[in-house]
Amino acid sequence: MSSIIKPLLGLKAGTEANQVNDRLKYSPDVFEFFTNENDFTPEGLKRLEYDIQWVKADATSKIILHHPMRYRNEFTELVAPENAFPELRKFIYQSTENLLQFAFDYNIQVLVHGSYARHTQFFIDMYPNLEDARQSVFKQLDRLAKLGQKHIMFENSISPIFYYGDEHEEDDILERGYRLAFDTSHCFIKCKGDNRRLQKSLMHLQSQVVHYHLVDSMGKKHDSLTLGQGKIDWRKVLPLLNSKATSIYEINLSNQEDAKEQVESHEYLSNVYSDGCK
């Protein structure tokens, strides 16, 4: 089937040398760094820049920098009101600017979450209503999109803000012209394990998706399963991916210094691809 694209080997790692070295053993096509707040000290930024240069020299120029998930034990939620969380907001923007500087310098990409889930409702409750909270996030995403241009993308959540799986929400997102990152498990969970709704979302957003997190799930909670261990129908998903986009396998690892589950996911999807091309 010519419409099915051959899966890329996309791996994810922190900035620790042991993790990077492990991933480079597999000569990945795509490399995503999962950063944390310690990467934004002067020494941390030097280490991150060294790692970017290392990966570009040894493996690939298709590099994504994942914005840190937490700051001082709080999620880096764009919906967090600035007047109540000034230090959190300051860190969110400063760290994004740090990553974008690398993105422009090395022609790579930055991924920012539109929202998360665990503490999102706590922040939403600080607004008069959900719509005000949504518009606050969209306003900030507009600002970041202008700042990052062709070097920034926004990932879907499983919260009531910035999620995929609902046509009206997706229309609002598409209208703004954002470059999108599509996490399959987040959408599947938001669709309550309905493969048809996941497939519809993949088709609807395909043209603006530039990067995928390929992750399996049972569709009930954030479980980040190895491909083939959940309920996502990968034979139906594979033909719906944007052929120009990058992708990685964002799987829970039993050992952060061993990409075993990520590599197993790639082997699974490669077999799906081979079967589809017969």
C-alpha positions in Angstrom: 0.0 0.0 0.0 1.8 3.1 -1.2 -0.1 5.4 1.2 1.7 3.8 4.2 4.9 5.6 5.2 7.9 3.6 6.5 8.2 4.2 10.2 11.2 6.3 11.4 13.3 5.2 14.3 12.6 8.0 16.7 14.1 7.8 20.2 13.8 9.9 23.3 16.3 10.6 26.1 17.3 13.0 28.8 20.5 15.0 28.6 22.5 12.6 30.7 25.5 11.2 28.7 24.6 7.5 29.5 21.1 8.0 28.0 22.3 9.8 24.9 25.0 7.2 24.3 22.5 4.4 24.6 20.2 5.9 22.0 23.0 6.6 19.6 23.9 2.9 19.5 20.7 2.5 17.3 21.5 5.3 14.9 18.1 7.0 15.3 16.4 8.9 12.4 14.9 11.3 15.0 16.1 12.3 18.5 14.0 14.0 21.1 15.5 15.5 24.3 13.3 15.4 27.3 14.6 18.4 29.3 14.1 19.2 33.0 14.6 22.4 35.0 18.2 21.4 35.8 19.0 21.8 32.1 18.4 25.6 32.4 21.2 26.5 34.7 24.3 27.9 32.9 26.0 24.5 33.2 22.9 22.7 32.1 22.5 24.8 29.0 26.1 24.1 28.1 25.5 20.4 28.5 22.4 20.5 26.4 24.2 22.4 23.6 27.0 19.9 23.7 24.4 17.0 23.4 22.7 18.7 20.4 26.1 18.9 18.7 26.8 15.3 19.6 23.6 13.9 18.2 23.8 16.0 15.0 27.4 14.8 14.4 26.8 11.1 15.2 23.2 10.4 14.1 20.6 13.0 12.8 19.8 16.6 12.3 16.1 15.8 13.1 16.2 16.9 16.8 13.3 18.0 19.0 13.7 19.7 22.4 10.8 18.9 24.7 10.0 21.7 27.0 10.4 20.8 30.7 7.3 19.3 32.3 7.8 20.6 35.8 9.4 23.6 37.7 9.8 23.3 41.5 7.4 20.3 41.5 4.7 22.2 39.7 3.6 21.4 36.1 4.6 24.0 33.6 1.0 24.8 32.7 0.4 27.8 30.5 -3.0 28.1 32.1 -1.5 28.9 35.5 -2.4 32.6 36.2 0.6 34.9 36.1 -0.6 36.9 39.1 -0.7 33.7 41.3 2.3 32.0 39.9 4.8 34.6 38.7 7.9 32.5 39.1 6.4 29.5 37.2 5.3 31.8 34.4 8.8 33.4 34.3 10.4 30.0 34.1 8.0 28.8 31.3 8.9 31.7 29.1 12.6 31.9 29.9 13.1 28.2 29.3 11.2 28.3 26.0 13.3 31.2 24.9 16.5 29.2 25.8 15.3 26.3 23.8 14.3 28.4 20.8 17.7 30.0 20.7 19.2 26.5 20.2 16.4 25.8 17.7 17.3 28.8 15.5 21.0 28.3 15.9 20.9 24.6 15.0 17.8 24.4 12.8 16.0 22.0 15.1 12.6 22.0 16.8 11.0 22.9 20.2 7.9 21.1 21.6 5.7 22.8 24.1 2.6 21.3 25.8 -0.6 23.2 25.3 -1.7 21.7 28.6 -1.1 18.7 30.8 -3.7 17.1 33.0 -2.9 16.4 36.6 -3.1 19.9 38.0 -4.9 21.6 35.1 -8.3 21.7 36.8 -6.7 23.4 39.8 -5.6 26.3 37.6 -8.8 26.4 35.6 -10.8 26.9 38.8 -8.9 30.2 39.3 -10.7 31.6 36.2 -14.3 32.7 36.0 -15.0 29.8 33.7 -13.4 27.2 31.4 -13.7 29.4 28.3 -11.7 32.2 29.9 -9.0 29.7 30.8 -9.0 28.3 27.2 -8.6 31.8 25.7 -5.8 32.6 28.1 -3.9 29.5 26.8 -4.6 30.3 23.2 -3.4 33.8 23.7 -0.1 32.5 25.0 0.2 29.9 22.3 -0.3 32.6 19.8 2.6 34.5 21.4 4.8 31.5 21.4 3.9 30.6 17.8 5.0 34.0 16.7 8.2 33.8 18.7 9.2 30.3 17.5 7.9 30.5 13.9 8.9 27.3 12.1 10.8 26.0 15.1 8.0 25.4 17.6 5.1 23.0 17.9 2.4 22.3 20.4 1.4 19.0 21.9 -2.2 17.8 22.8 -3.3 17.1 26.3 -5.9 14.9 28.0 -7.2 17.9 30.0 -10.2 20.2 29.1 -7.7 22.5 27.3 -5.8 22.0 24.1 -6.8 18.4 23.4 -7.5 16.4 20.2 -10.5 14.1 19.6 -13.3 16.7 19.4 -13.9 18.3 16.0 -14.9 21.7 17.4 -11.8 21.9 19.6 -9.7 20.8 16.7 -11.3 23.4 14.4 -10.3 26.2 16.9 -6.7 24.8 16.9 -6.5 24.5 13.1 -7.9 28.0 12.6 -4.9 29.5 14.4 -2.4 27.7 12.1 -0.3 26.1 14.8 2.3 23.5 14.0 1.1 20.5 15.9 2.6 17.6 17.8 0.2 14.6 18.0 0.5 12.2 20.9 -1.6 9.1 19.9 -2.1 7.9 23.5 -3.4 11.3 24.7 -5.9 11.5 21.9 -6.9 7.8 22.4 -7.5 8.4 26.1 -9.5 11.6 25.4 -11.6 9.5 23.0 -12.2 6.9 25.7 -10.5 4.2 23.8 -12.5 4.7 20.6 -10.2 3.9 17.6 -12.6 5.4 15.1 -12.5 8.8 16.9 -8.7 8.6 17.0 -8.5 7.9 13.3 -10.9 10.8 12.6 -8.7 13.1 14.6 -5.5 11.9 12.8 -7.2 12.7 9.4 -8.6 16.0 10.5 -5.3 17.4 11.8 -2.9 15.6 9.5 -1.9 18.6 7.4 -0.7 20.6 10.4 1.0 17.8 12.3 4.8 18.1 12.1 5.7 15.5 14.8 4.1 12.4 16.4 4.5 10.7 19.8 3.7 7.2 18.9 2.5 5.5 22.1 0.1 2.7 22.8 -2.6 2.9 25.6 -5.6 1.0 26.9 -7.5 4.2 26.5 -8.4 4.7 30.2 -5.4 6.5 31.8 -1.9 7.8 31.0 -0.1 4.5 30.7 2.5 5.0 27.9 2.6 1.4 26.7 4.9 -0.2 24.2 3.2 -0.4 20.8 1.2 -3.6 20.5 0.5 -3.8 24.2 -2.5 -1.5 24.2 -5.7 -1.2 22.2 -4.7 1.3 19.5 -5.2 -0.1 16.0 -1.8 0.6 14.4 -2.7 -0.9 11.1 -5.4 1.9 10.7 -3.2 4.6 12.3 -0.1 4.2 10.1 -1.7 5.3 6.8 -3.1 8.4 8.5 0.3 9.9 9.6 1.6 12.9 7.8 4.4 11.6 5.6 6.4 14.9 6.1 6.3 14.7 9.9 8.9 13.3 12.3 8.0 10.8 15.1 9.4 9.2 18.2 8.3 6.4 20.5 7.5 8.0 23.8 7.2 4.8 25.9 7.7 4.3 29.6 11.1 2.7 30.1 11.9 0.2 32.9 15.5 1.6 32.7 16.1 5.1 31.5 19.6 4.1 30.2 18.1 1.4 28.0 15.8 2.2 25.1 14.5 -1.4 24.9 10.8 -0.6 24.9 11.2 2.2 22.4 13.1 -0.1 20.0 10.6 -2.9 20.5 7.9 -0.4 19.5 9.7 0.4 16.3 10.1 -3.3 15.5 6.3 -3.7 16.0 5.4 -0.8 13.8 7.9 -1.9 11.2 6.2 -5.3 11.0 2.8 -3.5 10.6 4.4 -1.5 7.8 5.8 -4.7 6.1 2.5 -6.5 6.4 0.7 -3.5 4.8 3.0 -3.3 1.9 2.5 -7.0 0.9 
